[in-house]
Amino acid sequence: MITKYRILIKLFQFKHINSFSFARLQVLCLLYGVLINLPPALTLQCYACLEYPGSQDSCAGASVVQCPSFFDSCMTMVASAEYYGMQYTTTAKNCSSSIYGCDESVMCGYVQTSVSGSGGSLKSCSLSCCSGDLCN
């Protein structure tokens, strides 16, 4: 019985770990403890909605979303399309990236492709981006 305790005591002694790596481990644990208790990084907040004819969601009562850290802009897109002689307008608001999602010609080009692929014609499309909280 005594030998079992001696073995356990030897196992829990840190003689086999050099003091430098043990000190680094202590510092890393301390840093982790500090970092885990910090508040999350401040990210952009934007309004988010998708309003189209017959939708239950209205951009007048758009919800507020916390954007993931890689988004740096809020966007609003308004597109009007004609299907079978009837005109429909859609409004979308959400988080965006100034590098990829705020180029009106590119984004409206995607809408044009989608609308024409489903038998309609795009009448107008506008995209605006801004960089402050709830600016859209």
Rosetta silent file (secondary structure, phi, psi, omega in degrees, C-alpha in Angstrom):
SEQUENCE: MITKYRILIKLFQFKHINSFSFARLQVLCLLYGVLINLPPALTLQCYACLEYPGSQDSCAGASVVQCPSFFDSCMTMVASAEYYGMQYTTTAKNCSSSIYGCDESVMCGYVQTSVSGSGGSLKSCSLSCCSGDLCN
SCORE:     score description
SCORE:     0.000 S_00000001
   1 L     0.000  -42.469 -179.178    0.000    0.000    0.000 S_00000001
   2 H   -65.680  -36.761  179.555    2.801    2.432    0.861 S_00000001
   3 H   -66.116  -33.516  176.848    4.555    1.738   -2.444 S_00000001
   4 H   -61.722  -42.759  179.849    1.391    2.697   -4.353 S_00000001
   5 H   -67.766  -37.384  178.018    1.392    6.099   -2.645 S_00000001
   6 H   -63.846  -39.156  178.511    5.094    6.567   -3.316 S_00000001
   7 H   -65.123  -43.534  178.958    4.499    5.866   -7.008 S_00000001
   8 H   -63.050  -41.125  178.994    1.632    8.363   -7.110 S_00000001
   9 H   -62.855  -42.907  179.552    3.740   10.995   -5.361 S_00000001
  10 H   -65.816  -35.704  178.609    6.566   10.478   -7.856 S_00000001
  11 H   -65.032  -34.892 -177.112    4.124   10.735  -10.762 S_00000001
  12 H   -89.433   -1.396  173.719    2.856   14.091   -9.540 S_00000001
  13 L   -82.038  138.379 -175.179    6.295   15.556   -8.976 S_00000001
  14 L   -97.098   38.214 -179.609    7.304   17.743  -11.898 S_00000001
  15 L   -69.137  -28.438 -176.939   10.983   16.836  -11.845 S_00000001
  16 L   -80.929   -9.067  177.911   10.831   15.565  -15.431 S_00000001
  17 L  -101.683  124.782 -179.693    9.556   18.946  -16.716 S_00000001
  18 L   -69.686  156.133 -172.442   12.240   21.591  -16.942 S_00000001
  19 H   -66.191  -29.632 -179.511   11.500   24.837  -15.154 S_00000001
  20 H   -65.256  -48.401 -178.384   11.491   26.914  -18.357 S_00000001
  21 H   -70.145  -32.494  177.849    8.645   25.005  -20.021 S_00000001
  22 H   -68.287  -39.121  177.451    6.709   24.811  -16.750 S_00000001
  23 H   -64.778  -40.643  177.649    7.021   28.591  -16.335 S_00000001
  24 H   -63.411  -39.919  178.575    5.806   29.095  -19.898 S_00000001
  25 H   -62.505  -41.018  178.046    2.840   26.841  -19.202 S_00000001
  26 H   -63.202  -43.116  179.583    1.985   28.901  -16.119 S_00000001
  27 H   -64.301  -43.378  178.999    2.171   32.151  -18.110 S_00000001
  28 H   -62.230  -41.289  177.821    0.005   30.713  -20.890 S_00000001
  29 H   -64.019  -40.201  178.159   -2.602   29.570  -18.379 S_00000001
  30 H   -64.080  -46.259  178.452   -2.602   33.011  -16.783 S_00000001
  31 H   -61.875  -42.061  178.399   -2.991   34.738  -20.160 S_00000001
  32 H   -60.700  -43.208  178.957   -5.784   32.378  -21.135 S_00000001
  33 H   -61.723  -37.534  178.288   -7.573   33.137  -17.874 S_00000001
  34 H   -71.582  -46.789 -176.627   -7.318   36.871  -18.525 S_00000001
  35 H   -65.639  -35.958 -177.463   -8.334   36.654  -22.187 S_00000001
  36 H   -67.144  -23.268 -178.691  -11.326   34.399  -21.572 S_00000001
  37 L   -96.025    1.104  177.301  -12.788   37.017  -19.230 S_00000001
  38 L   -76.529  149.603  176.012  -12.436   39.961  -21.624 S_00000001
  39 L   -67.841  154.677 -179.947  -15.608   41.245  -23.294 S_00000001
  40 L   -63.363  153.610  179.771  -15.999   40.277  -26.963 S_00000001
  41 L   -60.986  145.070  179.317  -14.512   42.618  -29.536 S_00000001
  42 L   -72.652  127.171  177.251  -16.795   45.378  -30.643 S_00000001
  43 L  -122.557  166.354 -177.415  -18.240   44.637  -34.043 S_00000001
  44 L   -67.958  144.535  172.422  -20.531   46.535  -36.322 S_00000001
  45 E  -112.783  135.934  179.252  -24.292   46.423  -35.852 S_00000001
  46 E  -133.450  159.668  169.198  -26.589   46.659  -38.874 S_00000001
  47 E   -78.932  145.312  178.553  -30.266   46.442  -39.621 S_00000001
  48 E  -133.369  129.600  176.972  -31.239   43.202  -41.348 S_00000001
  49 E  -165.710  163.515  172.026  -34.383   42.532  -43.346 S_00000001
  50 E  -140.797  108.896 -176.916  -35.671   41.239  -46.659 S_00000001
  51 E  -112.787  125.376  177.774  -38.858   42.896  -47.830 S_00000001
  52 L  -146.717  163.273 -178.159  -40.651   41.748  -50.967 S_00000001
  53 L   -55.766  126.990  179.418  -44.303   41.611  -52.071 S_00000001
  54 L    87.964   -2.337 -178.328  -46.183   39.202  -49.847 S_00000001
  55 L   -79.970  153.857  176.722  -43.403   38.896  -47.262 S_00000001
  56 L   -84.317  -20.530 -177.498  -44.088   38.995  -43.544 S_00000001
  57 L   -87.152  129.029  177.598  -40.813   40.838  -42.914 S_00000001
  58 L  -116.736  136.268  178.551  -40.897   44.608  -43.257 S_00000001
  59 H   -72.542  -11.285  174.670  -37.794   46.745  -43.374 S_00000001
  60 H   -66.455  -31.612  177.891  -39.698   49.358  -41.379 S_00000001
  61 H  -115.268   43.607 -175.814  -39.271   47.066  -38.366 S_00000001
  62 L   -60.781  144.462  177.956  -35.892   45.623  -39.332 S_00000001
  63 E   -81.764  159.238  177.945  -34.056   43.605  -36.710 S_00000001
  64 E   -99.327  129.959  178.480  -30.609   44.566  -35.430 S_00000001
  65 E  -120.014  147.358  173.933  -27.817   42.065  -36.041 S_00000001
  66 E   -90.149  115.987 -175.697  -24.286   41.897  -34.660 S_00000001
  67 L   -74.238  143.211  170.753  -22.054   41.501  -37.708 S_00000001
  68 L   -59.146  156.803 -170.745  -19.251   38.921  -37.756 S_00000001
  69 L   -62.499  -24.066 -177.930  -15.845   40.585  -37.432 S_00000001
  70 L   -81.299   -6.689  174.203  -14.951   40.294  -41.129 S_00000001
  71 L   -90.824  132.653 -178.487  -17.872   42.560  -42.147 S_00000001
  72 L  -122.325    8.146 -177.325  -17.024   46.255  -42.060 S_00000001
  73 E  -143.594  157.789  168.913  -20.116   47.795  -43.676 S_00000001
  74 E  -108.266  143.402 -178.241  -23.887   47.852  -43.547 S_00000001
  75 E  -129.016  153.901  172.026  -25.694   47.679  -46.868 S_00000001
  76 E  -133.205  126.782  177.440  -29.097   48.465  -48.309 S_00000001
  77 E  -123.262  133.902  175.907  -30.132   47.172  -51.712 S_00000001
  78 E  -125.717  123.482 -179.646  -33.345   48.080  -53.516 S_00000001
  79 E  -130.558  137.466  175.675  -34.202   46.279  -56.747 S_00000001
  80 E  -117.675  132.836 -179.395  -37.276   46.527  -58.957 S_00000001
  81 E  -134.361  155.537  178.031  -38.075   43.829  -61.465 S_00000001
  82 E  -115.002  128.482  175.588  -40.894   43.131  -63.858 S_00000001
  83 E  -125.352  120.454  175.107  -42.448   39.697  -64.194 S_00000001
  84 L    50.912   44.033  176.023  -45.254   39.120  -66.704 S_00000001
  85 L    83.488   -1.986  179.453  -46.181   42.808  -66.843 S_00000001
  86 E  -112.912  137.323 -178.686  -46.198   43.358  -63.065 S_00000001
  87 E   -98.286  136.125 -179.577  -43.511   45.299  -61.241 S_00000001
  88 E  -126.746  140.790  177.460  -42.107   44.115  -57.906 S_00000001
  89 E  -118.959  134.825  179.356  -39.727   45.899  -55.569 S_00000001
  90 E  -122.744  136.897  176.134  -37.460   44.142  -53.096 S_00000001
  91 E  -121.876  133.730  177.986  -35.455   45.760  -50.307 S_00000001
  92 E  -131.238  137.373  175.553  -32.642   44.000  -48.463 S_00000001
  93 E  -131.810  140.192  178.682  -30.545   45.238  -45.536 S_00000001
  94 E  -175.020 -176.262  174.071  -27.692   43.404  -43.859 S_00000001
  95 E   -74.801  154.483  179.329  -23.996   43.313  -42.987 S_00000001
  96 E  -153.385  173.664  176.334  -21.550   43.526  -45.860 S_00000001
  97 L  -114.965  129.393 -179.132  -17.902   43.802  -46.773 S_00000001
  98 L   -63.640  -25.167 -179.083  -16.664   46.985  -48.409 S_00000001
  99 L   -76.582  -44.557 -172.904  -14.234   44.924  -50.475 S_00000001
 100 L  -108.941  -34.795 -169.382  -16.681   42.379  -51.913 S_00000001
 101 L  -103.431    5.649 -176.668  -20.262   43.338  -51.153 S_00000001
 102 L  -115.231   14.649  176.186  -20.421   47.068  -51.794 S_00000001
 103 L   -91.541  105.841 -174.252  -19.715   47.160  -55.519 S_00000001
 104 H   -58.857  -41.246 -177.965  -23.073   48.119  -57.011 S_00000001
 105 H   -65.042  -37.911  179.187  -22.251   46.918  -60.539 S_00000001
 106 H   -70.985  -50.273 -176.635  -21.200   43.484  -59.293 S_00000001
 107 H   -66.003  -42.680  177.940  -24.053   42.982  -56.826 S_00000001
 108 H   -69.229  -26.412  173.246  -26.726   44.302  -59.190 S_00000001
 109 H   -63.820  -40.060  175.643  -25.192   42.075  -61.870 S_00000001
 110 H   -62.953  -41.630  178.772  -25.936   39.066  -59.651 S_00000001
 111 H   -64.369  -43.625  178.704  -29.514   40.286  -59.227 S_00000001
 112 H   -57.106  -45.623  179.199  -29.815   40.800  -63.004 S_00000001
 113 H   -61.624  -43.250 -179.600  -28.670   37.223  -63.628 S_00000001
 114 H   -66.078  -45.176 -177.961  -31.128   35.862  -61.077 S_00000001
 115 H   -66.231  -47.286 -178.682  -34.087   37.905  -62.356 S_00000001
 116 H   -67.813  -30.497  177.480  -33.490   37.159  -66.033 S_00000001
 117 H   -69.185  -19.036  179.790  -32.950   33.481  -65.236 S_00000001
 118 L  -109.000   19.100  173.267  -36.434   33.309  -63.742 S_00000001
 119 L    89.081   12.958 -179.428  -38.218   35.026  -66.623 S_00000001
 120 L  -113.259 -179.975  174.981  -38.173   38.635  -65.433 S_00000001
 121 E  -132.904  133.169 -179.350  -36.400   41.827  -66.335 S_00000001
 122 E   -77.357  124.026 -179.360  -34.554   44.060  -63.895 S_00000001
 123 E   -94.333  -39.373  178.041  -35.867   47.629  -64.065 S_00000001
 124 E  -156.071  153.557  178.414  -33.676   49.264  -61.411 S_00000001
 125 E  -154.007  129.635  176.566  -31.135   48.307  -58.800 S_00000001
 126 E  -135.995  146.353 -179.348  -29.320   50.435  -56.244 S_00000001
 127 E  -135.830  131.267  174.511  -26.882   49.524  -53.511 S_00000001
 128 E  -130.574  142.654  178.620  -25.572   51.734  -50.741 S_00000001
 129 E  -127.176  150.834  178.490  -23.047   50.897  -48.049 S_00000001
 130 E  -146.755  165.535 -171.151  -22.043   52.729  -44.895 S_00000001
 131 L  -119.844   13.397  178.383  -19.647   52.036  -42.054 S_00000001
 132 L  -108.005  160.870  177.512  -21.320   53.116  -38.805 S_00000001
 133 L   -56.548  131.158  175.311  -23.531   51.201  -36.404 S_00000001
 134 L    53.530   34.945 -178.024  -27.126   50.982  -37.667 S_00000001
 135 L   -83.740   -8.676 -178.395  -26.366   53.343  -40.551 S_00000001
 136 L   -99.180    0.000    0.000  -28.464   51.406  -43.044 S_00000001
